Amino acid sequence: MATRNYEGKKFELVKAQNIVDALTVEEALQININGKPFTVSMRTPGEDTNLVRGLLHSEDLLNDPNYNPELILTKENEDGIVTIVNLDIPKDLLGDGYANSRSLLSVSSCGICGKTELGDLAHIGKAIDDKKKINIAIIHQLFDKMKIQQHDFKKSGGTHAAAAFTIDGSLLCSMEDIGRHNAVDKVVGKLILTDKLSDAKIITVSGRISYEIVIKCFKAKIPFLAAVSAPSSLAVDYAKELGITLFAFCRDDRATCYSNPQRTKLNKIDTKAS
């Protein structure tokens, strides 16, 4: 259930009419680890397994990327929406992110708002050193492919999207959610569960880029990140340090690269190619 209909009254100059609009659903999902509440994520219901698996990866909650814990959906509300998920993780497989956690609320606008210190993210691993280059000419094709998959957005206008691609622009998966970071977590989770994470070289997002999106991209070891809108200054700083080639303002046949431009090339391609 990604959308829900609401009645309203629409005013245009001197006219008014009753309408019914489809709005994006936002509901809480409590994630319990080993019998204890860990976090509450405000998300768009659906693809919850992918969301949780991506969150485990991006928040460094597992120290074994090949281990996929069983997710048990334990409670539904009156609308049939899952509200609690339980998972058991052996203590020796719990990552540093779990040990350093402070029961945080993962709201739909910011994936790491519950963190109290940016120092928690200061030392997170070696920068990505991928030598592959991306053809600038395919950037806008990627967004066209993602847009086709934005079915919920077409209904409500209220969801963000993220998509993963191979280096030559083949679509691996695309996800939607009311939260930008949730959409990225769903993509990463889907890639892990379908054993395609190593094939993913590019992530596109429908909105702006703040630093938490860069961190999630880095955790997935994906070297290219592109967005329709602006990046924050911290997002660019992190992208430079973590070895991510970051593109923003990817619209109207334009794209601005703010970090690691050595991975770009300007060869023309066949615009009729899929």
Order of alpha helices (4+ residues) and beta strands (2+ residues): beta-beta-beta-beta-alpha-beta-beta-alpha-beta-beta-alpha-alpha-beta-beta-alpha-beta-alpha-beta-alpha-beta-beta-beta
